[in-house]
Amino acid sequence: MRVMRYEDDGGVVRYGEDIGDGRARRLGGSPLAGAIEVEGTEDRVKRVLMPIQPSNIFCIGLNYREHAAETGAELPEHPVVFMKPTSAATDPGVAIRLPASQMRGPEVDYECELAVVIGKAGRDIPEARALEHVLGYTCANDVSARRWQKQGGGGQWIRGKSFDTFCPLGPVLVTADEIADPQALNISTTLNGKVMQQHTTGDMIFSVATLIAFLSRDTTLLPGTVILTGTPQGVGMARKPPVFLADGDEVVVEIERIGKLVNPVVNA
């Protein structure tokens, strides 16, 4: 099912099944409650919201072989983990705000990523059963202020990844039963109509199942936990000359079978 979180004509926030043409078939309750029930009422979607409000946001760095190669990094032995605050999450169509605190000029980059949403809580989850804990998948943009990431965080990446609007999510959550293999999806970023990243999730160094098993070691993954699984090659900082986001840009993250996550860019 393609689950949408949206605001209806009356300003009420609801969950619904995306039926296209700007309409949704209303769902009862929340998908995170463990059951999705179709009520049948159809709503006109006034505004599309991020499909879930994250309880936690785990992120994985250097998880595509070709991206590691373009940055000159060795392949990691273990997943490279950092986090974003939930306040960084934002809706489709909402502007990515370039922070006023950019260090020495433009530095904000795009990163298309497959986002995994946990539906069933778990701790010490075996890799063989990891996908049973997945509610579904959505698109994410791991927006990154590169100088803050590399130079302003004391060796930690989180500061450069944590500004408001630095984690767009959406437009829908595709339930796990519709994506049997999350390692077989095309993924891309388009900036102002130009394709900047284009690859497949099959290039991940650590699979979705491996990541869930790794992150759940001695750690409970709560329903609503979002896992950003890394980005493929083509990021702006690796280009010659570098390409960073600017006021007036439009960024589109697209993942096969999920859809397009579109966000404009504005100065703070």
N, C-alpha and C positions, 0 to 999 in steps of 0.2 A: 504494500500500500504506500502511496505517496502522501505522507502526513504533512499538513500545513498548519502553522500557527499564525493567526491573522486577527485583524481588527475588522469587525463587520460594520455595516452602515450606521449602527447605533452606538459605535464606539466600544462595543464589548469584545474582549479578547477571547478567542475560541480556538479549539483544535478542529481540523476538518480534513477530509480526503480531498486532495486537489483533483478537480474534474475538468480543469482547463477553462479557457475563456474568462478568466478572472472570477471563477466561482469555486465554492467548496461545499462538500456535503458534510454537515456538522457531525462531529464525534462526541460521544458522551465521556466525561471525565478527562483524564490526562493519560497519554501513552505511557508515562513513567509509573502509573499506578498498576501496571501489569496486564491491563486488558483494554483493547480498542473496540469500542462498540459504535456502529454507525447508527445515528439517530434518523437520518433521512432528510432532514430539513436542509434546503440549499440556501446558501448565503452568497451575496455579492461581496467579494473581498475588497475592502476599502484600502487596507495596507497589509503587506506581507511582513511578518516578523520572523526573527530567527526561530527555527522550528522547536527548540527547547531552550530553557534558561539553564545554563550549565551549573552543576554543583561543584565541579572542579574542572580545570583545563590543564591536562598534561600535554607536553609537546616533545617531539622527537627531532633532533638535529642530525644532519648528515646521514639520512636514511635512504638516499638513492645513490647508486654507484656512480652514475654519470655526473651528478651534482658534486659528489666528493672529488671526482677527477677535475672538474672545472675550477674548484677552489684550491686544488693542490693538496688536499688533506688525505691522509691515509684512511683506509676503511676502519671504522671503529670495531673494537672487539666486543663491546657491549653497547646497547642503545644509549645515545646521548640524550639525557632527559633534562628538560627545564619546564617551567610552568608560566602561565599567564594568569593574572587575576581575572575573576569573572567579570569585573567592571570593564575589561577590554572588549568583551563580546558586544557585537552590534548587529543590526538588522540589514537585510538586503535593501539596497537603495539609499541607505544612510551614508552620508559623506565620511570618508576616511579623513581625519583632521591631521594635517601635518603639524607636529608640535612646534610651538614657539621656541622651545629649548633645543632645537636642532644644533648640533655641535659643528661649528665652522661650515655652515652652508648645507645644501641639500644632501640627504643621506637616507631617505625613507624608501624602502624596497618592497616589492610584492613577492609573495610565495604561494602558489596554488597548492592546496593540500586536501587529501581525503581525510575527513573527520569521522571518527568512530564514536558512536554514542552508546554507552553502557545502559542496559535496561534492567539487568538482574544483578544485584549486589554480589560480590564475591571476593574472597581472599585466598591466596595460594591456589589460583586457578590453573589446572593442568592445561598445557598448550593444546592437547587433543580435544579439550572441551571448551576452549576459550571462546569460540564464536557463538556458543550457546548463550553467552552473557551479553551479546550485542543486540540492542534494540534496532539499530539501523545506522545509516550512513548519510552524511551531508557534505556539502562543499565548505571549505574554509579558506581564508586568506590570512596567512601568518605574516601580517605586516610588521616590518622590522626597521628600526632606526639603526643603521649599521655602525656608525661611530659610537653611539651609546652602547650598542651590543659589544663592540670589540674593545673600546677604550674607556668607556664611562661607567662600567659596571663592576670594576674590581676583579675582573676575570670571570664574572657570571653574566649570562646572556639576558637575564630576566628584565633588567631595566630597559634595554632597547627593544623589548618585545611587549611592553606592558602599558603603553600609553592608551588613553581612551580611544576607542574605535579601531584598535589594532588587531581585532579578531572578528571580522565579519563571518557570519554563518548563514547557510541557507542555499537555495530558497525553500527546499522541502527536506524532510527526513524520509528516505526510502527504507522501508523495513527490511530486516535482514533476510527474510524469506524470499525477497525479490533479487537479492544479490548473493548468489551461492558462492562466488569466488571474488573476494575483494582485491585479489592480486591480478585481476584481468580487466582493468578499467582504463580507458584513455583519459588523460588529464591534461589540462592546458591553462595558460594565462594569455589573455589578449589585452594589450594596452593601446588605447585609442585606435582600435581596429587592426593593430599589428600583432601577430602571434609572437609571443616572447618565450613561452615555455610550451612544450608539447612532447608528451611521453606516455608511458604506461606504468601503472602501479606494480607491474611485474618486475620493475627494476629496484624495488625496495630491498635493502639489505636485510632488514628484520621485518618479517611479515606481520600482518595485523594480529594473528593468533600468538605469535612470539612476543609481540609487544604487550598484549594483555597479560600473558603469563608472567612476563618480567615485571611489569608495573604492580601486579597483585601480590608479589612476594612480601609476606608479612604486612601487607597494606590492603585495606578494604577499598575496593572500587565501588563507589556508591552509584545508584541509579542517577542518570543525568551527567555522569562523568563524561567529558569529551576528550578524546585523544586525537591530537593532530599528528599525522603519521610521517611528516617530512615532505620535502619538495624536490621536484626534478631539476635538471639543469636548465640554464637560461635566465637565472636571476640577474637583476640589474647590476649588482656590484661586480659581477664576474665579466661583464661586457667591456669592450674596449672601443670607445670610451664608456664609462659606467652610465647606466640609465637609472635615474631616480624619479620618484613620483613628484609631480608638480601640480600646483593649483590649476583646476580645470580639466585634469585627466579623468579618464574613465577606465576602470579595471574590471575585467570579466574573468572569473574563474569558472571553468566548465569541466564537469566530470561526466563521463558516459553513464547513462541510465539514471542520473540524478538531476542534472540541469545546469543552469547558468546562475552564478552569483555575481550580481552587478553592483558596483559601488563607485560613485564619483569621488573626486579628491578635492579638498579645499584647504587653504591656509587656516590655521587656528585663529 
